[in-house]
C-alpha cells in the first residue's frame, strides 16, 4: 500500500490542539486501506501509518481469525476523534470489527 494514497478516507481529527501539544497532527481514517494515517505539521505532504503497526503487512480483509489479535488490526475504520483531554487520546471507529479502538 502506497503511503501517499488514501483509499476512501472517511473521518479525520486534529490531535494536539491546545496548551498540551507542541505540534498538531492530522489523523485520517483511511477506510479501504484499513489503517490510520498521520500528517504532521512539519512535513504535511508525507503521511505516516500509525495503526495498525506499520511493520506488519495489512491483509486485504483484516479480521480476528486467530492469526493476529484483534487489537493489532483495523478493518474499515470510518471515524477518528481526539478526546482533547490532558492525555489527548485518539479513538477510532473500527466499523467492520464493530468496536471503538484506542
Buried (B, 14 or more C-beta within 10 A) or exposed (E): BEBEEBEEBBBBBBBBEEEEBEEBBBBBBBBEBBBBBBBBEEEEEEBEBBBBEEEEEBEEEBEBEEEBEBEEBBBBBBBBBBEBEEEBEBBBBBBBBEBEBE
